[in-house]
Amino acid sequence: MTENKMTETKISNPKKRCSKWIILATLLFPSLITLIYFVFGEQNAILQKTAYLLGKTVQFGFPVVWTAFVLKERWRIRRFSSKGIAEGGIFGGLVFVLIVGLFYLFQFFPEFRESIDQMKTEVFVRMTRLGLGSPLPYFFLAVFYSVIHSGLEEYYWRWFAFRLVNQYCPWLIAAIIANLGFALHHVIILGCYFGFASFLTWFCVLGVFIGGLYWSILYHRSNSIYGPWLSHGLVDAAIFFVGFLIVVGL
């Protein structure tokens, strides 16, 4: 995905530091648009789709506009690098197996069965309302999220948000702060599926946070977005595979 021409993780010119309000907005805006399209637009498919498209356009367009026209930094799409690819692929593959395994495992525990059943109903209703309740449209959605959206999220959260926070604190602290923002909008989604008081909601949110933190560390060490992108894509593929099992009733 998009990479800064500089090899450093931080914004190259300290005189062009972003306002802390810009950083706060960067961390919270994805949660705001998730709240609008996933909660407030739940009963209105047109509102939901419109809010999603507009919100995502602003979210993924802002980093380029800010970098190129405000910071006036040169940026480019970096050539493919194999750094971090193997490690990211292994991590993503292991998490894929873990997610699918836990989906089946939790169904054997009565205390989790109600939450799993609630998630199945919620997923099926939402997919059907959006016209994604049949296998083919769902397949294309899964491919989009696993291949394209995962890369856009890595560009937003690792290349942009993490680097902005890194202007003000050490990289590991920056990774933790940035991934609190990354995990926050998943709280909304998972809370709608499982319930905000459910153990499964916060268990999954913790998993999201750990995954995002690992991708930030991998990005920092490899100075490449491609390893985290591959890893993120595999995890998203696992989530949509579980969703497919729900849609087809397996």
Secondary structure as GFF3:
##gff-version 3
##sequence-region A 1 250
A	DSSP	beta_strand	2	4	.	.	.	ID=ss1
A	DSSP	three_ten_helix	14	16	.	.	.	ID=ss2
A	DSSP	alpha_helix	20	34	.	.	.	ID=ss3
A	DSSP	pi_helix	35	40	.	.	.	ID=ss4
A	DSSP	alpha_helix	45	65	.	.	.	ID=ss5
A	DSSP	pi_helix	66	70	.	.	.	ID=ss6
A	DSSP	beta_strand	75	77	.	.	.	ID=ss7
A	DSSP	alpha_helix	85	106	.	.	.	ID=ss8
A	DSSP	alpha_helix	110	129	.	.	.	ID=ss9
A	DSSP	alpha_helix	135	143	.	.	.	ID=ss10
A	DSSP	pi_helix	144	149	.	.	.	ID=ss11
A	DSSP	alpha_helix	150	154	.	.	.	ID=ss12
A	DSSP	pi_helix	155	162	.	.	.	ID=ss13
A	DSSP	alpha_helix	163	165	.	.	.	ID=ss14
A	DSSP	alpha_helix	171	194	.	.	.	ID=ss15
A	DSSP	alpha_helix	199	222	.	.	.	ID=ss16
A	DSSP	alpha_helix	226	247	.	.	.	ID=ss17
###
